[in-house]
Amino acid sequence: MAELAGQIKRMNGGINQLLEQIFGFSRRCLFRVISMGPIPNHLAFIMDGNRRYAKKCGLEEGSGHKAGFSALMLMLQYCYELGIKYVTIYAFSIDNFRRQPEEVQCLMDLMLEKIKSLLEKESIVHQYGIRVYFIGNLALLNDQVRDAAEEVMKATAKNSRVVLLICIAYNSTDEILQAVKKSCINKLDNIEASGSYKHEDSDIEAKDMENQEKKIQLVDIEENMQMSVAPNPDILIRSSGETRLSNFLLWQTGNSQLCSPAALWPEIGLRHLVWAILNFQRSHSYLEKRKKQL
């Protein structure tokens, strides 16, 4: 009986391996067809529905987020195979700190575990040459999570194939506020460094130039946005059927294709990604015209 059970187990393993190879080949063929059209350069994800998934499946607290992490790894693999350069995920909002302390601590512990796993040699980060940025007010994180995030950013600084931006302790309001503050500080530093204006032309002209130099320009704010390390997203996907942006990338998504599949985040799969890209390709010429008009 033991020998028979072993044979069945080996047979099942062989069948699973064969199915994975068939699926992988089919996926690569599909991606080659999709690549005949325009491929987005930057995808952003709002990973919504982890808690609802755990409740739906009768899982313990935190299991939904673990399943969501597995779904994220698959999305990163698909994006890499498609040649998508930038991927941004909304991992933890500043507003999430308002949840129950026990839940926040559970999420921080899980986050620490998953961030550390990115440093492992066999992780997808090293496998695909992914550079990782953590975007947000990292000062709000506990020391362990913040140190782990900084270690990952340092360890992946030389990677360049794919860029993964993890928005943690983030919302757009805070990002814009911090960018305005930095712009003001930089402008004041430049004024102090240049000293008082000395101009050979009229005093009025010199005063106009001085006033112009003191103004905060749009480019000043954009240069100080944390998301300035990446181009604006081409597609923003929010799972669970929600159409709200929830204070995520408000500055950057004015001309992004929005997609809101009904699937909860742990249920997100290849078909949802393909459908989003096909919709992007259908609207690509219109979106490009809009960008040129700005």
Salt bridges, closest charged atoms under 4 A:
ASP48 OD2 - ARG52 NH2 2.98
ASP48 OD2 - ARG238 NH2 3.10
GLU81 OE1 - ARG27 NE 2.70
ASP95 OD1 - ARG98 NH2 3.73
GLU103 OE2 - ARG51 NH1 3.14
GLU103 OE2 - ARG99 NH1 3.09
GLU113 OE2 - LYS114 NZ 3.80
ASP143 OD1 - ARG146 NH2 2.40
ASP201 OD2 - HIS199 ND1 3.56
GLU210 OE2 - LYS214 NZ 3.55
ASP220 OD2 - LYS187 NZ 3.55
ASP234 OD1 - LYS291 NZ 3.39
GLU242 OE1 - ARG244 NE 3.56
GLU267 OE2 - LYS56 NZ 2.63
GLU288 OE2 - HIS284 NE2 3.68
GLU288 OE2 - LYS291 NZ 3.60
